[in-house]
Amino acid sequence: MNRTGIMMSPIASKEMQDVDPSMMAPPGDESALAAMRAEYIASADMVGSMPPPASVSGAVQTAVAMLKGNHPALLLDKLGERLAFERTGTRLYDALITKCEVMLDGQISMTMADLERIRAEEARHFLLVSDAIESLGGDPTTQTPCADLAGVESMGLVQVLNDPRTTISQSLHAILTAELSDKAGWETLVALAEDQGLDDLAAEFTVALEKEREHLGLVTTWFDEALGMSYGEVEIPADAAGSAAPQGGGATPAA
C-alpha cells in the first residue's frame, strides 16, 4: 500500500531491499535497445524538408543568393523556426495573463500592463518574421523542419502554462525557459542575416533581439521575486520601452 517515497516506510523498505543475491536476476544492459534505436536512426527520413520558393521572384532570389555562396534555405528554415516559436510565445503570454488575472496578488513587481506589453511585442515579432520570409521569396504558411522541431520543443511549455494547478512561480519558470530560447534564436537570425549580407534584415532582427533581452531580464527578476529572492539593479538598454523592473545581478536572500 506504500504509494509514497521509500523513506516514508523505513521498515518495509529495508525488508524489500534485503534480498538474497541468489534470488536476483542478473543485471541487464541496454545494448538491445540501443541496437534497435540505431536501426531506426539509420533508416529514418529527415524531419520534413524545405519547400521550393513560393514564386518566380522567390526562385530567382534563391538562385542569386546561392551564386553568391549564401545558404538561403538555412535562413528560411531558421526564420520558420522563429515564426513558430513567436506564435507559441504569444500564446504562452496569453495563458500567463489569464492565470495572473486570477492569482496575481501584488507580491512581485510584475503587473498586468507589463505582461500585455510583452505579449504585444511577441506578436509584433511574429509579424516581423512573417514579412522577412516573404521578402526572401518564401511562404510563411509552410512549416519548415526547424519550425516542426520548435513546435515539439514548446509543447511542454504550453502544457505548464495551461495547467490550472501550476503556480505563478512555476509558470514564470516555463516563461523563463522560453525567453532563454527566444534570445538565442534571435542571436542566430542576426548572425545569419549578417553573414548573407542582408543588412536591413540584420538591423531589424537586432532591434527584436534587444526587446527579447529586456523580456528575459524582466522575467528573470519576476521569477526570482516569486521565489523570495531580491536582486540588485543592473542597467538595461536605453531604448528599452516599458516599465523595466530591476533585473538579475548578484543574489542575496530576501529580508
C-alpha positions in Angstrom: 0.0 0.0 0.0 3.1 2.3 0.1 2.4 4.9 -2.6 5.0 7.5 -1.4 8.8 7.8 -1.3 10.7 4.9 0.1 11.9 6.7 3.2 8.3 7.1 4.4 8.3 3.4 5.1 11.8 2.5 6.5 11.0 -0.9 7.9 9.2 -2.2 4.8 11.7 -0.6 2.5 14.6 -2.3 4.4 12.9 -5.7 4.0 12.3 -5.0 0.3 16.0 -4.4 -0.2 17.2 -7.2 2.0 17.1 -9.9 -0.8 19.2 -13.0 -1.2 21.6 -12.2 -4.2 21.0 -15.8 -5.5 17.3 -14.9 -5.9 18.0 -11.9 -8.1 18.1 -11.9 -11.9 21.5 -10.9 -13.4 21.7 -7.3 -14.2 20.8 -6.4 -17.8 22.0 -3.7 -20.1 20.6 -1.5 -22.8 22.5 -3.0 -25.7 19.4 -4.5 -27.4 17.5 -1.2 -27.0 20.4 0.7 -28.4 20.7 -1.6 -31.4 17.0 -1.2 -32.1 17.3 2.6 -31.9 20.4 2.6 -34.1 18.4 0.7 -36.8 15.6 3.2 -36.7 18.0 6.1 -36.8 19.8 4.6 -39.8 16.6 4.1 -41.8 14.7 7.3 -40.7 13.8 10.2 -43.0 14.6 13.8 -42.1 12.1 15.8 -40.1 10.4 17.4 -43.1 12.0 19.2 -46.0 12.3 22.8 -47.2 9.6 23.8 -49.6 10.5 25.2 -53.0 10.3 29.0 -53.5 6.7 30.2 -53.4 7.0 32.4 -56.5 9.1 33.0 -59.6 10.7 36.0 -57.9 11.5 33.9 -54.9 13.2 31.3 -57.1 15.3 34.0 -58.7 16.3 35.4 -55.3 17.2 31.9 -54.1 19.3 31.3 -57.2 21.1 34.6 -56.9 21.8 34.0 -53.2 23.3 30.6 -53.9 25.5 32.0 -56.7 26.9 34.4 -54.1 27.8 31.4 -51.9 24.9 32.0 -49.4 22.6 29.4 -47.9 19.1 30.9 -48.3 17.4 27.6 -47.4 19.1 27.6 -44.0 18.0 31.2 -43.2 14.4 30.4 -44.3 14.4 27.3 -42.2 15.5 29.3 -39.1 13.0 32.0 -39.9 10.3 29.3 -40.0 11.6 28.1 -36.6 11.4 31.7 -35.1 7.9 32.1 -36.6 6.6 29.0 -34.9 8.2 30.0 -31.6 7.0 33.5 -31.6 3.5 32.2 -32.3 3.8 29.9 -29.3 5.4 32.7 -27.2 2.4 34.9 -27.8 0.1 32.1 -26.7 2.3 31.5 -23.6 1.8 35.1 -22.5 -1.9 34.8 -23.2 -2.1 31.9 -20.8 0.0 33.7 -18.2 -2.2 36.7 -18.4 -5.3 34.6 -17.9 -3.6 32.9 -14.8 -2.5 36.2 -13.4 -5.9 37.7 -13.7 -6.9 35.2 -11.0 -3.7 34.7 -9.0 -1.6 37.8 -9.1 -1.5 39.3 -5.6 1.0 42.2 -5.8 3.8 40.2 -4.1 6.1 40.6 -7.1 6.8 43.7 -9.3 5.2 42.1 -12.4 2.0 43.9 -13.5 -0.7 43.1 -16.0 0.4 46.1 -18.1 3.9 44.5 -18.3 2.5 41.2 -19.5 0.2 42.9 -22.0 3.2 44.9 -23.4 5.4 41.8 -23.8 2.6 39.8 -25.3 2.1 42.6 -27.9 5.8 42.6 -28.7 5.9 38.9 -29.2 3.0 39.2 -31.6 4.9 42.0 -33.5 8.0 39.8 -33.7 5.8 37.1 -35.3 4.7 39.6 -38.0 8.3 40.8 -38.5 9.5 37.2 -39.2 6.5 36.6 -41.5 7.3 39.7 -43.5 11.0 38.7 -43.6 10.1 35.3 -45.1 8.0 36.9 -47.7 10.8 39.4 -48.6 13.1 36.5 -49.3 10.6 34.8 -51.6 9.4 32.2 -49.0 5.9 31.3 -47.8 5.3 32.0 -44.1 2.4 29.5 -44.0 4.6 26.5 -44.7 6.1 24.5 -41.8 9.9 24.1 -42.2 11.8 21.3 -40.5 13.1 23.6 -37.7 9.6 25.0 -37.3 8.3 21.5 -36.7 11.1 20.9 -34.2 10.3 24.2 -32.4 6.6 23.1 -32.1 7.6 19.8 -30.5 10.0 21.5 -28.1 7.5 24.0 -26.9 4.7 21.6 -26.2 5.7 21.1 -22.6 5.8 24.9 -22.0 2.3 25.2 -23.3 1.1 22.4 -21.0 2.7 24.1 -18.0 1.1 27.4 -18.6 -2.3 26.0 -19.3 -2.3 23.6 -16.3 -4.7 25.2 -13.8 -2.7 23.7 -11.0 0.6 25.4 -11.7 1.5 28.5 -9.6 2.7 31.8 -10.9 6.3 30.9 -9.9 6.1 27.6 -11.9 4.5 29.4 -14.9 7.3 32.0 -14.8 9.9 29.2 -14.8 8.3 27.9 -18.1 8.3 31.5 -19.5 11.9 31.9 -18.5 12.8 28.8 -20.4 11.0 30.2 -23.5 12.7 33.6 -23.2 16.2 32.0 -23.0 15.5 30.0 -26.1 14.0 33.1 -27.8 17.1 35.2 -27.1 19.3 32.5 -28.6 17.1 32.2 -31.6 17.2 35.9 -32.4 21.0 35.9 -32.0 21.2 33.1 -34.6 19.0 35.1 -37.0 21.1 38.2 -36.6 24.3 36.2 -37.3 22.8 34.5 -40.4 21.4 37.8 -41.9 24.8 39.5 -41.4 26.6 36.5 -42.9 24.4 36.7 -46.0 24.8 40.4 -46.4 21.2 41.2 -45.5 21.9 44.3 -43.6 18.4 45.7 -43.4 17.1 42.4 -42.0 20.0 42.2 -39.6 19.2 45.6 -38.2 15.5 44.7 -37.7 16.4 41.4 -36.1 18.8 43.3 -33.8 16.0 45.5 -32.5 13.9 42.4 -31.9 16.9 40.8 -30.0 17.2 43.8 -27.7 13.5 43.5 -26.9 14.0 39.8 -26.1 16.9 40.6 -23.9 14.6 43.0 -22.0 11.9 40.4 -21.7 14.5 37.9 -20.3 15.7 40.4 -17.7 12.2 41.2 -16.6 11.1 37.6 -16.4 14.3 36.6 -14.5 13.5 39.3 -11.9 9.9 38.3 -11.6 10.8 34.6 -11.2 13.4 35.4 -8.6 10.9 37.6 -6.7 8.4 34.8 -6.8 11.0 32.6 -5.1 11.5 35.2 -2.4 14.9 36.4 -3.7 15.9 40.0 -4.2 18.4 41.3 -6.7 20.5 44.4 -7.2 19.7 46.6 -10.2 21.6 46.3 -13.5 21.4 48.6 -16.5 19.2 47.7 -19.5 19.4 49.2 -23.0 18.4 52.9 -23.0 15.9 52.3 -25.8 14.1 49.6 -23.9 10.5 50.6 -23.6 8.0 49.9 -20.9 8.2 49.6 -17.1 11.5 48.0 -16.5 11.8 46.3 -13.2 15.2 45.6 -11.6 17.0 42.8 -13.3 19.2 40.0 -12.2 22.5 40.7 -10.6 24.2 39.1 -7.6 21.7 37.2 -5.4 21.0 38.0 -1.8 18.3 36.4 0.3 15.2 38.5 0.7 14.8 40.3 4.0 
